[in-house]
Amino acid sequence: MLCFVRHSSRGGRPRRPSLLRIFLVAFLLLISGALKPAAAESTKDSEPDAPEAVQTNNAGAPDSDPRSYSLELGGGYSHGYTNGGFARFSFWEPGEYAVRFDFGVLSGFGESTAAFGGTYMHHLNYDTTVSVGLATSTGPLAPKFLGSVAFNRPFFDVGFSFGYARYEWGGGAYSNDVWVGAERWFSHWIVGGSVTHSRGQPGDIAGTRVGLGVTYYVWRKTYIGVGVDFGDEDYRDWLYGFNPRGVNLGFSRWFDDKQGVNVNLGHGWSSSVGRVTAIGASWFKEW
């Protein structure tokens, strides 16, 4: 896991959702699980340097079902903002495809929102994938529609991802995101970064954010990561802008070869909007 933050704070001036509010919701949804773009998370079988293994039954023949399954349950809390819970079910066949379904609930500001999403990832070959994701919500704390596509391929031992996501909030508010990311796996370290550019309405919003992260790991045992996120947002119609920042700490621990826990702690701030601190935790199990 790379510990990248998708932070932000809630927009203060415009009444419709701004990119800063989109950043905040994305940050909290990163903790609470639902409505992730297609490339936001890799499945276990697609991680570089994964040990190759063939499951066998007691007779020594290949397992009749080549698919693997996982279930993850968790939630997140942010003081004075929104709280959420989620459930995620995934199944995949290594080197072939992966499917993920998400359900999440957010509450805050006297509102509550349920969100539903699904992602399909297909392997063009062992290390090259394309992903398509769709999600919707009851609003208003999350986008009413999210569609995303992504392409992932390594070049010179560095894994690159390229993607596009469309967020629609209703009432004419929307955001188009284009991103590129890169990560490099070493024997016990993962380093990476991403750049996302967003354009949307209202106010002719334009914003760019950068994420950088480093993770220490012992394969399928312990992962400890730290990430930073920074960017800018300009309302060009209103000559107004601000610069959100964030830092995130992540910890994952496998209890055995099938289950474990994730814990994330994030803090984000903006000189024009304020600060938000969030914590999230989840339990996962594979079979």
Phi, psi and omega in degrees: 000132172266137187266071178265139179263137168245068189277159155183186178237163184286135181296141185256323188274300182288149180278328177283161182298126176267175175297328177297320177292323175299318177300315181298311181297319178298321179296314181288326177289333173300323177279318186270350163109319191274168174058044175271144170299163188300328184261012185288339183212132176268149176281163185301324184286343183263359181289138178299154176064017178292130178299135180274134180211146176248121178289140179231154174271184185296336180277354179090358179277156178304144179300139183291336178248106183283354184279152172244155183228154174212150175229135178228134180230134181191188180196170180217154181223135174228129185293121176079003181236243183242155176238153184207162173222157183208161170226138181225130176238131181226151168215149185204157172242114186309131179078002182239298184199169173211142179231135180226136175239136182235142169225130180219155178230131176241146175218146179161159180057029181076013181236162172220148184219135172254139183231143181228141180205160176213148180225136174241127177242132182239134177275119171285324166210193189301322187244011179237127184226155168236144183227145175228131180228144176225142179208158177213166179211168177277352180066167004261002186277352179221159178302141177286340177211138171222124173235138183212151174225150182209152178230131182233129180202140176276145172225124178054047177067013176244128179276123181249146174229141178228134184203168178220139177223142178241120176253133174232129185253351186090159181066021180086000179273132181203169175213137172249121181247135173235132183221159171224137180224158178214143175213148181234126179263133172244186186299324178222016182223147172233129176234146182190176179198166179210153175230129180235130175248132183238141172227140181189189180227155011273169175083011183053061186282138173224133181208150176227135177227151183236136175238135178230139182209154175220138181227134170262135183216151164243118194311121177055032174228295185220136175227129178229121186224157175223141179221153174234151182220134178211154183188191179215155178219130180234130170264093190290334177288336185247002180054050185221141180199166176203170190232096179287151177223157178200157174222143185222137174243137181227146180219131174231137179224124174273128176284324176210202182276007183234338186212162180185192182227152172240141175225132178230140175230126182228148176223128180231153181206160175211138182297336183262345188241316183132199186237153174216135176240135183224148175227142179219154178211151178209157173244139180227154178214137177246154173205000000 
